[in-house]
Amino acid sequence: MSDLSKIVIEAEEIINFLKKEMSLKEVYQKILFNQVIWHVAEERGITVTTAEIETEANRQRREQRLEKATDTLAWLTDQLVTPNDWEMKIRDRLLSQKLAQALFAQEVEQFFIHKRLEFEQVILYQIIVDSEKLAQEIYYQIEDNEISFYEAAHLYNIDAQRRQKCGYEGRIYRFSLQLNIAAIVFRTPPKHLIGPFKTEQGYHLLMVEEFLPAELTPEKYLEVLNNMFHNWLVKELDSLLNSSLPNYLLSQ
């Protein structure tokens, strides 16, 4: 690949491109989020040490399989960033993680317990067709063991991807389903046919393969923590933008 770093692109060109791609607002928001994080972290005395940055850098090197310093420099050059840029990115990420922990680590478990039902999951299969009559016919064929749910999903689903996966929707959270549908799904035993019922997508037949109880795994802990932190950032920024901008934003 040619060396893109040799091509000069002015900052104004980058901004105009982001505007055309409707991406400028997203980038702008991320910059403001970062400024809020740095300001609040400074207020709370939260810092990132050189040793922590080095540990994270080594982890990323292993992930990228960069065994030598020259390999790392070549990778950074290919990404159009300097070692200092990379260090700042690592610092930003670690500072964000530390602030999230400081603000919400004690609240995650209580939040999870309070919302426990919403974190229940099902392994769900679904057939969607565009005709009520066809949905009823499929229902009776499955009930009479003339065809399996998976075969019917492969034959009749209006969505090509769902047909290829024999109706497999995946692991679905209770909160991802409409309330009335969730109520039916979570009280119907596995392998029992649900439906047909109508939505704006068409006529649905559902089948639960397995119920997955809510469990606060390390992955789920991080997901909840990051969601709480992101929601806090959005509210914090909205509050700042709806009032007079603080000096640390105006000075950037």
C-alpha positions as CSV (number, residue, x, y, z in Angstrom):
1,M,0.0,0.0,0.0
2,S,1.3,3.5,-0.8
3,D,2.3,5.8,2.0
4,L,-0.8,8.0,2.6
5,S,1.2,10.1,5.1
6,K,2.9,11.8,2.2
7,I,-0.4,13.2,1.0
8,V,-1.2,16.6,2.5
9,I,-4.8,17.1,3.5
10,E,-5.8,20.4,5.1
11,A,-7.8,20.4,8.3
12,E,-10.6,22.3,6.5
13,E,-10.9,19.5,4.0
14,I,-11.3,16.9,6.8
15,I,-14.0,19.1,8.5
16,N,-15.9,19.6,5.2
17,F,-15.7,15.8,4.5
18,L,-17.1,15.0,7.9
19,K,-20.0,17.5,7.2
20,K,-20.8,15.8,3.9
21,E,-20.8,12.4,5.6
22,M,-23.1,13.7,8.4
23,S,-20.4,12.6,10.8
24,L,-19.2,16.0,12.2
25,K,-21.7,16.1,15.0
26,E,-20.7,12.6,16.2
27,V,-17.0,13.6,16.2
28,Y,-17.7,16.9,17.9
29,Q,-19.7,15.1,20.6
30,K,-16.9,12.7,21.3
31,I,-14.4,15.6,21.6
32,L,-16.7,17.3,24.1
33,F,-17.2,14.0,26.0
34,N,-13.5,13.7,26.3
35,Q,-13.2,17.2,27.6
36,V,-15.8,16.5,30.3
37,I,-14.1,13.3,31.3
38,W,-10.7,15.1,31.7
39,H,-12.3,18.0,33.7
40,V,-14.3,15.8,36.1
41,A,-11.3,13.4,36.5
42,E,-9.1,16.3,37.4
43,E,-11.7,17.5,40.0
44,R,-11.7,14.1,41.6
45,G,-8.0,13.7,41.5
46,I,-8.2,10.7,39.1
47,T,-5.0,10.2,37.1
48,V,-3.3,7.6,34.8
49,T,0.2,6.5,35.5
50,T,3.0,5.9,33.1
51,A,3.1,2.3,34.2
52,E,-0.6,1.8,33.4
53,I,-0.1,3.3,30.0
54,E,2.8,1.0,29.3
55,T,0.8,-2.0,30.5
56,E,-2.1,-1.2,28.1
57,A,0.4,-0.4,25.2
58,N,2.0,-3.9,25.7
59,R,-1.5,-5.5,25.7
60,Q,-2.3,-3.8,22.4
61,R,1.1,-4.8,20.9
62,R,0.3,-8.4,21.8
63,E,-3.2,-8.1,20.3
64,Q,-1.7,-6.7,17.1
65,R,1.2,-9.2,17.2
66,L,3.8,-6.4,17.2
67,E,6.9,-8.1,18.5
68,K,9.5,-5.5,17.8
69,A,9.7,-1.7,18.3
70,T,10.1,-1.3,14.6
71,D,6.9,-3.3,14.0
72,T,5.0,-0.9,16.4
73,L,6.4,2.2,14.6
74,A,5.4,0.8,11.2
75,W,1.9,0.0,12.5
76,L,1.5,3.5,13.9
77,T,2.8,5.1,10.7
78,D,0.3,3.1,8.7
79,Q,-2.5,4.4,11.0
80,L,-1.2,8.0,10.4
81,V,-0.5,8.6,14.1
82,T,2.6,9.3,16.1
83,P,3.7,7.4,19.3
84,N,2.6,10.5,21.3
85,D,-0.9,10.3,19.6
86,W,-1.1,6.6,20.6
87,E,-0.1,7.4,24.1
88,M,-2.8,10.1,24.4
89,K,-5.4,7.7,23.1
90,I,-4.4,5.1,25.7
91,R,-4.5,7.8,28.4
92,D,-7.9,8.9,27.3
93,R,-9.3,5.4,27.4
94,L,-7.8,4.5,30.8
95,L,-9.0,7.8,32.3
96,S,-12.5,7.2,31.0
97,Q,-12.5,3.7,32.5
98,K,-11.2,4.9,35.9
99,L,-13.8,7.7,36.0
100,A,-16.6,5.3,35.1
101,Q,-15.5,3.0,37.9
102,A,-15.3,5.9,40.4
103,L,-18.8,7.2,39.5
104,F,-20.8,4.0,39.1
105,A,-18.9,0.8,40.3
106,Q,-21.0,0.8,43.5
107,E,-24.3,1.2,41.6
108,V,-24.0,-1.5,39.0
109,E,-25.0,-4.5,41.2
110,Q,-28.1,-2.6,42.6
111,F,-29.1,-1.5,39.1
112,F,-28.8,-5.0,37.9
113,I,-30.9,-6.4,40.8
114,H,-33.5,-3.7,40.3
115,K,-33.7,-4.4,36.5
116,R,-33.1,-8.2,36.8
117,L,-36.2,-9.2,34.8
118,E,-35.1,-7.0,31.9
119,F,-31.8,-8.9,31.7
120,E,-33.4,-12.3,31.3
121,Q,-32.8,-13.7,27.8
122,V,-34.2,-16.3,25.5
123,I,-32.8,-18.1,22.5
124,L,-35.5,-17.3,20.0
125,Y,-36.6,-18.5,16.6
126,Q,-39.1,-16.6,14.5
127,I,-41.1,-17.0,11.3
128,I,-42.5,-13.8,9.7
129,V,-44.8,-14.0,6.7
130,D,-47.0,-11.4,5.0
131,S,-50.3,-13.4,5.0
132,E,-52.5,-14.2,8.0
133,K,-53.8,-17.2,6.1
134,L,-50.3,-18.5,5.5
135,A,-49.3,-18.0,9.1
136,Q,-52.3,-20.0,10.3
137,E,-51.5,-22.8,7.8
138,I,-47.9,-23.0,9.0
139,Y,-49.1,-23.0,12.6
140,Y,-51.3,-26.1,12.0
141,Q,-48.7,-27.9,9.9
142,I,-46.2,-27.5,12.8
143,E,-48.7,-28.5,15.4
144,D,-49.7,-31.6,13.4
145,N,-46.0,-32.5,12.9
146,E,-46.3,-32.2,9.2
147,I,-43.2,-29.9,9.2
148,S,-40.8,-28.7,11.8
149,F,-40.6,-25.1,12.9
150,Y,-37.0,-24.9,11.5
151,E,-38.1,-26.3,8.1
152,A,-41.0,-23.9,7.9
153,A,-38.8,-21.0,8.8
154,H,-36.4,-22.0,6.1
155,L,-39.2,-22.2,3.5
156,Y,-41.5,-19.3,4.4
157,N,-39.7,-16.5,6.1
158,I,-40.0,-13.2,4.2
159,D,-36.5,-12.3,5.3
160,A,-33.7,-14.1,3.3
161,Q,-31.2,-14.0,6.2
162,R,-33.8,-15.4,8.6
163,R,-34.6,-18.1,6.1
164,Q,-30.9,-19.1,5.8
165,K,-30.7,-19.3,9.6
166,C,-34.0,-21.4,9.9
167,G,-35.6,-18.6,11.8
168,Y,-32.8,-18.1,14.4
169,E,-33.0,-14.7,16.0
170,G,-30.3,-15.3,18.6
171,R,-30.1,-14.4,22.3
172,I,-32.8,-11.8,22.9
173,Y,-33.2,-9.7,26.1
174,R,-36.7,-9.3,27.6
175,F,-36.3,-5.5,27.2
176,S,-35.7,-5.9,23.4
177,L,-39.2,-7.3,22.9
178,Q,-42.5,-5.4,23.0
179,L,-44.1,-5.6,26.4
180,N,-47.1,-7.7,25.3
181,I,-44.9,-10.0,23.2
182,A,-42.3,-10.4,26.1
183,A,-45.1,-11.3,28.5
184,I,-46.2,-14.2,26.2
185,V,-42.7,-15.3,25.3
186,F,-41.5,-15.6,28.9
187,R,-44.5,-17.5,30.1
188,T,-44.5,-20.1,27.3
189,P,-42.5,-23.3,27.8
190,P,-39.5,-23.9,25.4
191,K,-40.3,-25.7,22.1
192,H,-44.0,-24.5,22.2
193,L,-45.4,-22.5,19.3
194,I,-46.3,-18.9,19.9
195,G,-48.7,-17.0,17.6
196,P,-49.5,-16.1,15.0
197,F,-49.8,-12.4,15.9
198,K,-49.6,-9.3,13.7
199,T,-47.1,-6.4,13.8
200,E,-46.1,-3.8,11.2
201,Q,-43.5,-6.4,10.0
202,G,-46.1,-9.0,9.2
203,Y,-47.5,-12.1,10.9
204,H,-45.2,-13.8,13.4
205,L,-44.8,-17.3,14.8
206,L,-42.2,-17.7,17.6
207,M,-40.5,-20.5,19.4
208,V,-38.3,-20.3,22.4
209,E,-35.4,-22.8,22.4
210,E,-34.1,-22.0,25.8
211,F,-34.5,-19.5,28.7
212,L,-31.3,-17.8,30.0
213,P,-31.6,-16.4,33.5
214,A,-30.2,-13.0,34.3
215,E,-26.6,-13.3,35.5
216,L,-24.2,-10.5,36.3
217,T,-21.2,-11.8,34.5
218,P,-18.0,-9.7,34.1
219,E,-19.0,-8.9,30.6
220,K,-22.5,-7.9,31.7
221,Y,-21.0,-5.8,34.5
222,L,-18.9,-3.8,32.0
223,E,-21.9,-3.4,29.7
224,V,-24.1,-2.0,32.5
225,L,-21.2,0.2,33.8
226,N,-20.5,1.6,30.3
227,N,-24.2,2.3,29.6
228,M,-24.5,4.1,32.9
229,F,-21.4,6.1,32.2
230,H,-22.5,7.0,28.7
231,N,-25.9,8.1,29.9
232,W,-24.2,10.3,32.5
233,L,-21.9,11.8,29.9
234,V,-24.9,12.7,27.7
235,K,-26.8,14.3,30.6
236,E,-23.7,16.1,31.8
237,L,-23.0,17.5,28.3
238,D,-26.6,18.5,27.8
239,S,-26.7,20.3,31.1
240,L,-23.5,22.2,30.2
241,L,-24.7,23.1,26.8
242,N,-28.1,24.3,28.1
243,S,-26.3,26.6,30.5
244,S,-23.4,28.9,30.0
245,L,-20.4,26.9,28.7
246,P,-17.7,26.4,31.4
247,N,-14.2,27.8,30.9
248,Y,-12.7,24.4,30.2
249,L,-14.9,24.0,27.1
250,L,-14.6,27.6,25.9
251,S,-10.8,27.4,26.2
252,Q,-10.5,24.5,23.8
